[in-house]
Amino acid sequence: MLLSRAQQVHQTAELLFDADAVEQGIADLAARVEQDSAADFPLVLCVMNGGLYLTGQLLRYWNFPLTVDYVHATRYRLATLGKDVLWKAYPQNEIRDRNVIIVDDIFDQGYTLEEVKGYCLRHGARQCISAFLIRKTHDRKKADIAPDYVGLECGDCYVYGAGMDLNGHFRNFSSIYALPAKVD
């Protein structure tokens, strides 16, 4: 998507959550996770690229010992429709006997979470919880898994901003926008 096309698409989008609402959602999410996990010396696994924004924001709030690592497991590959999970990078830190917090941008159907959590448990994680900035509510087919912590909720629309992208663009926006219709 060229810059002019990206700007054109953005002009048709609806502001779903402004920067203040996103910040409040993150602050509340951070407090809930900290209350339940601060004593666990967790391994925080950022799911790239979408989880980068939320992970960075959560780290601003968390004042307890932890280790940060990342995985790169993706379904979207710069598209708007997901496919099978593709692993591009595995964690570098030891997972065995660690409490793991998986951090990602959006819970849609749960297949990426199912894959990453399964990987962690197979590699000996003591406990594995997940934290998402936003969860979509819909009746489409989903994996048999649910997020443990969610900051915000939205309907079944394509969203971008605050870590989520539109064809690789706009992850840096501090607000969250929804497209009026599917964009390829």
N, C-alpha and C positions, 0 to 999 in steps of 0.2 A: 504494500500500500504506500503510495507516494505521499509526501508531506501534504500536498494540496488535497488529496483524497482523504487523508486522515483528518485534516481540519474540517473538511466538508461533512464527514460522518459525525464528528464531534459536535458540530453545530446543530445536528438533528437530535442529539441525545437529551435525555431528561436527567436533571440533577436528582439523584435518589437520596444521598446522604451528603450534607455539606461537611466541610472540614471539621467543624466543631462536633457534629454528631459522630463522625468517624473517630475523632480523638476521645470522646466520651466512651464510645464502644470499646476502644482499645484499653482505656484506663480501667474500666469495669472488668474486662476480660483479664487483664494483668493482675488485678487484685484477687479475683477468684482463683486463678491458677496459683498465685503465690501462697494464698491461704492454705491450699491443699498440698503444695509441692515444695515449699521452701526448705523444709527439713530433709529432703531426699537427695540433695546434691545431684540434681538431674543432669542428664545429657540432653541438651536442646538440639533437635534436628530440624533445621530449616529446610523445607522442601522448595528447591529452586525451580523457577525464578520467582514464582508468585509469592512464596513465603518470605522473601527477603525484606520487603517493606514491613510486614507485621513483626517479624523477628527483631528487626532493628528498633521498632517502636516499643515492643515489650521489654527489651533489654534496658531501655531508659527507666522503666519502672521497677524492675526486679533488682533488689539489693540483697541477694543471697548467693552463696557459692553455687556455681553451675559450670558446665562445659558446653561450648557452642561448636556444632559441627553442621554439616549439610548433606543432603542427598539431592540428586537431580533425577527425579522420576516424573515423567510427564505423559499426558494423554493428548495434549492439544497441538504441540509442535507448530506454534504460530498460526493455527487455524482457529475457527470458532466452534468446531465440532470435535469431540474427543474420539480417540481410537484406543487400542490396547495400550497398556502402560509400557513405556520405553524407559529403561534405566540408562542414564548417562554418567552417573557418579554414585558410588556407594560411600557410606560414612568412613571416615579415617580413624575415628576413636573406637576403642573397645566398647562394645555394647553389653557384653556378658555381665550380669549382676548389676546393671545400671537401671535406674528409673529414667525412662525416656519421655520427653515431651516433643511430639511432632507438631510443628508449626507450619500452617499453610494458609493461603489466601481465602479460598472458597471451597465449601463443601457442596457439591452438586449431586453426583450420584454415588460417590464414595469409593470408586474403584482405585484411585491413587492411594487413598488412606488405607484401604484394605491391603494393598500391595506393600506399602511401606511398613505398616504395623506388623504384617505377617513376617516380613524380613527381620524386623527387630526381635520379635518373639522367637523365631527360628534360631537367631543368633544369641539367645540367652538373656534378653532383657528381663529384668525382674518385674517391671511394670511398664506399660506403654499407654500414655494418654495423648489426646490430640486437642489442639487449640486452633480455631479458625476465626478469621475476621468476620466472615459472612457465610450464612447458610441459605441456600435456595430451598424454597418449599414448593414441591410439585408432586405429581403422581406418576412420573416416569419411572421406569425400572431403575432400581438402586441396588448396590451391593448390600449385603447383610451386615452392615456396620453403621454406627452413628458417631458423630463427633462428641467429645466429652465437654468441650467448652466452645461457645460461640459468642462473638461480640455483637453481631447484627444479623437481621433476617431480611430476606427479600423474596418476592415472588419469582416465578419462572421466567426470567428475562436475562438477556445477555448484559453483564455489568463489567465495568472497567474502572480503573483508578485505584489508589491505595494498594498497589501491588498487583492488581489484576490488569491484564492487558487486552488491547484490541489489536490483533495481528502484530503483536510485539511492541505496540506503542502505548503511551499514557500510564504506565505503571507508577510514574512519579507523581501523579496528581494526588493531592491530599483529600479530595472529595471523590465520591463514587457516583458514576453515571450509568444510566440504563439506555440501551438502544431501543428504539421504537419497533424494530423488526430485525430479523436475521441479517447480518452483514458478512459477506464472504471475503 
